[in-house]
């Protein structure tokens, strides 16, 4: 049987392969032979083939991790031929986990036929591309939960906005926050400000404070700097909404309704292509 894991998101790809290994350790306690090979190296290909052909006298399962199986067309064709000769797709005692840190289109370009066979015949196929939007925030929250911490969705968006969608970096920040936050079970804005932000990132909070405090001149200046430095307008919108939410006690109910109504309108109309969000932020 084959397991096919691929994609550019290295941290989640590593997580996925570790989960597979843990699952098979549980399924075959004490009777699982593990191998790992980098098939870009000729010597490793010889050892890979030997591991496939070696017969055990005991009823043991083999789990072989193979990387760089698409390192070249020649290598991928050799792996495809070897797997076919050993009838691996139907063999449940020999499991080959192919792990490739490449986009699907890149793998197809190397060997379209082999990519198609793996995608259709493997027992498990997972594509670990970079997450975006709500999926990324949900992943962040699940990572905190696995460390016995929690973070609300709004602060999850704040963290993602500051770190980007590179999961290795986010995971490092999550680990730091989980270990050193002011409260062991709940991540706060103060934790993010003190543990994650660099000095340049503090401008975003200055901008939010200026908007919430109705300091128009300062808000205009900081908005210009943030946009000039490449800050995503939707992130600025989300941060502004969070600013009103976290400082709700400064406002009357009517003022909050008006503020959130305007922010929601900006979000909806910009996503529908009716307005330009950058212009709307200045307005």
C-alpha positions in Angstrom: 0.0 0.0 0.0 1.2 3.5 -0.6 0.5 6.7 1.3 1.1 9.9 -0.6 1.8 13.2 1.2 2.9 16.3 -0.7 2.7 20.1 -0.6 4.8 23.2 0.1 3.7 23.6 3.7 6.7 21.9 5.4 5.6 22.0 9.0 2.2 20.5 8.3 3.7 18.0 5.9 6.0 16.9 8.8 3.0 16.8 11.1 1.2 14.6 8.6 4.0 12.1 8.3 4.5 11.9 12.1 0.7 11.2 12.5 1.0 8.3 10.0 4.0 6.8 11.8 2.2 7.1 15.2 -0.9 5.5 13.7 1.0 2.5 12.4 3.0 2.1 15.7 -0.3 1.8 17.4 -1.7 -0.6 14.9 1.4 -2.9 15.0 2.9 -2.5 18.5 6.3 -4.3 18.6 6.0 -5.7 15.1 6.6 -2.8 12.7 9.8 -2.5 10.7 10.6 1.2 9.9 12.8 2.4 7.1 13.5 5.8 5.6 15.3 6.7 2.3 16.2 9.7 0.3 15.8 8.4 -3.3 17.7 11.3 -4.8 20.8 9.3 -3.7 21.8 6.3 -5.8 23.0 4.3 -2.8 19.7 5.0 -1.0 17.8 3.6 -4.0 19.6 0.3 -3.7 18.8 0.1 0.0 15.2 1.0 -0.7 14.9 -1.8 -3.2 16.5 -4.3 -0.8 14.1 -3.3 2.0 11.2 -4.0 -0.4 12.5 -7.4 -1.4 13.7 -8.7 2.0 11.3 -11.3 3.4 10.7 -11.5 7.2 10.2 -14.9 8.9 7.7 -13.2 11.2 4.4 -11.6 10.5 5.8 -8.1 10.6 4.7 -5.0 8.7 7.1 -2.7 6.9 6.6 1.1 6.7 9.1 2.7 4.3 9.3 6.5 4.1 10.6 7.6 0.7 11.5 11.2 -0.1 12.6 12.8 -3.4 10.8 10.2 -5.4 10.1 12.9 -7.9 13.7 14.3 -7.8 13.9 13.7 -11.6 11.8 12.0 -14.3 14.3 9.0 -14.3 14.1 8.5 -10.6 10.3 8.7 -10.5 10.0 6.2 -13.4 12.3 3.9 -11.5 10.2 4.2 -8.3 7.1 3.6 -10.3 8.5 0.5 -12.0 9.8 -0.9 -8.6 6.5 -0.3 -6.9 4.6 -2.0 -9.8 7.0 -5.0 -9.8 6.5 -5.6 -6.1 2.7 -5.1 -6.4 2.8 -2.5 -3.6 -0.5 -0.9 -4.3 -2.3 -4.1 -3.1 0.2 -5.3 -0.5 -1.1 -4.4 3.0 2.0 -5.6 4.8 4.4 -3.3 3.0 3.5 0.4 3.3 5.4 3.0 1.3 4.9 6.6 2.5 6.0 9.0 -0.2 6.7 12.5 1.2 7.3 15.3 -1.3 7.6 19.0 -0.5 6.4 20.2 -3.9 3.2 21.5 -5.4 1.0 19.0 -7.3 1.7 20.7 -10.6 5.4 20.4 -10.1 5.0 16.7 -9.4 2.8 16.3 -12.5 5.4 18.1 -14.6 8.0 15.5 -13.5 5.9 12.4 -14.1 2.2 12.9 -14.7 1.4 9.2 -15.0 3.0 8.3 -11.7 1.4 11.3 -9.9 -2.0 10.2 -11.2 -1.5 6.6 -10.1 -0.4 7.7 -6.6 -3.3 10.1 -6.3 -5.9 7.4 -7.3 -4.4 4.2 -5.9 -2.9 5.2 -2.6 -4.6 4.3 0.6 -4.2 7.9 1.9 -3.5 11.0 -0.1 -3.0 14.4 1.5 -2.1 17.7 -0.1 -0.4 20.1 2.4 -0.6 23.5 0.7 -0.4 26.7 2.6 -3.6 27.5 4.5 -5.5 30.8 4.1 -8.3 32.7 5.9 -10.5 30.8 8.3 -8.8 27.5 7.7 -5.5 29.0 8.8 -7.0 30.6 11.9 -8.7 27.2 12.8 -5.4 25.5 12.5 -3.8 28.0 14.7 -6.5 27.5 17.3 -6.1 23.7 17.1 -2.3 24.1 17.6 -2.9 26.1 20.8 -5.5 23.5 22.0 -2.9 20.7 21.5 -0.7 22.7 24.0 -3.6 23.1 26.5 -4.1 26.8 25.6 -6.8 28.7 23.8 -7.0 31.8 21.7 -10.2 33.3 20.3 -10.7 33.7 16.6 -10.2 37.4 16.5 -6.8 37.1 18.2 -6.0 34.2 15.9 -6.4 36.5 13.0 -4.2 39.1 14.6 -1.4 36.5 15.1 -1.8 35.3 11.5 -1.6 38.9 10.2 1.6 39.4 12.0 3.3 36.1 11.1 1.9 35.3 7.6 0.9 31.8 6.6 4.3 30.1 6.9 3.5 27.4 9.4 7.0 26.9 10.7 7.1 30.5 11.9 3.5 30.4 13.2 4.3 27.2 15.1 7.4 28.8 16.7 5.3 31.8 17.9 2.5 29.4 19.2 5.1 27.5 21.1 6.5 30.7 22.6 3.1 32.0 23.6 2.0 28.7 25.1 5.1 28.5 27.2 5.4 32.1 28.3 2.0 33.7 28.2 0.8 35.7 31.2 -2.1 33.2 31.6 -1.3 29.6 31.0 -4.7 28.7 29.5 -5.7 31.8 27.5 -3.7 33.9 25.1 -4.3 37.6 25.3 -3.5 40.6 23.1 -0.9 41.7 25.7 0.9 38.4 25.3 1.1 38.9 21.5 2.3 42.5 21.9 5.0 41.5 24.3 6.1 38.1 22.9 5.5 38.2 19.1 5.8 41.8 17.9 8.9 43.5 16.6 9.1 47.3 16.9 7.9 47.8 13.4 4.8 45.7 14.1 3.8 48.0 16.9 2.6 50.5 14.3 -0.5 48.5 13.7 -1.6 48.9 17.3 -0.8 52.6 17.1 -3.0 52.8 14.0 -5.9 51.0 15.8 -5.6 53.2 18.8 -5.7 56.3 16.6 -8.8 55.1 14.8 -10.6 54.1 18.0 -9.6 57.3 19.7 -10.8 59.3 16.7 -7.4 60.9 16.1 -7.9 61.3 12.4 -4.6 63.0 11.6 -2.5 60.3 13.3 -4.7 57.6 11.8 -4.2 58.9 8.3 -0.4 59.0 8.7 -0.1 55.5 10.2 -2.5 54.1 7.6 -0.4 55.5 4.8 2.8 53.9 6.4 1.1 50.5 6.8 -0.2 50.4 3.3 3.1 51.6 1.8 5.0 48.9 3.7 2.7 46.3 2.1 0.2 45.6 4.9 -2.9 43.8 3.7 -5.9 46.2 3.8 -8.2 43.3 4.9 -5.8 42.7 7.9 -6.1 46.5 8.7 -9.9 46.2 8.6 -9.8 43.1 10.9 -7.5 44.8 13.3 -9.8 47.9 13.4 -12.8 45.7 14.2 -10.8 44.0 17.0 -9.8 47.4 18.3 -13.4 48.4 18.8 -14.3 45.0 20.3 -11.4 45.1 22.8 -12.2 48.7 23.8 -16.0 48.4 23.8 -16.3 50.0 27.3 -15.2 53.3 25.8 -18.4 53.6 23.6 -22.1 53.7 23.8 -24.1 50.8 22.3 -25.2 53.1 19.5 -21.6 54.0 18.7 -20.6 50.4 18.6 -23.5 49.5 16.3 -22.5 52.3 14.0 -18.8 51.3 13.9 -19.4 47.6 13.4 -22.1 48.3 10.8 -19.6 50.5 8.8 -16.9 47.9 9.1 -19.2 45.1 8.0 -20.4 47.2 5.0 -16.8 47.9 3.9 -15.9 44.2 4.2 -19.0 43.1 2.2 -18.8 45.7 -0.5 -15.1 45.3 -1.1 -15.4 41.6 -1.4 -18.2 42.0 -3.9 -16.0 44.5 -6.0 -18.3 47.5 -5.3 -15.7 49.5 -3.5 -11.9 49.7 -3.2 -11.0 48.7 0.4 -7.9 50.9 0.5 -10.0 54.0 -0.5 -12.7 53.0 2.0 -10.1 52.8 4.9 -9.0 56.3 4.2 -12.7 57.4 4.0 
